[in-house]
């Protein structure tokens, strides 16, 4: 039985709160996260040494969501930071990579 890949959409509000504190991504299904912002430009940043995707930095604007690509790191929890490009605000949600 083949597992169907999902694109998990996460909304980032103007105050940098997110729909989900933790997004559950399935490694075997090659799920991806797609971040959408309602405010100005936002930077999504994982630790540069331990990150679940090929890239550790993503940028999104109102008209251009950012897509993570499939997970390439190991399974387990990963924290990331969401920062406004123009305001001194940030949030620290997480991603849980499941087998």
Secondary structure, 3 states (H helix, E strand, C coil): CCCCCCEEEEEECCCCCECCCEEEEECCCCCEEEEEECCCCEEEEECCCCCCCCCCEEEEECCECEECCCCCCCCEEEEEEEEECCCCCEECCEEEEEC
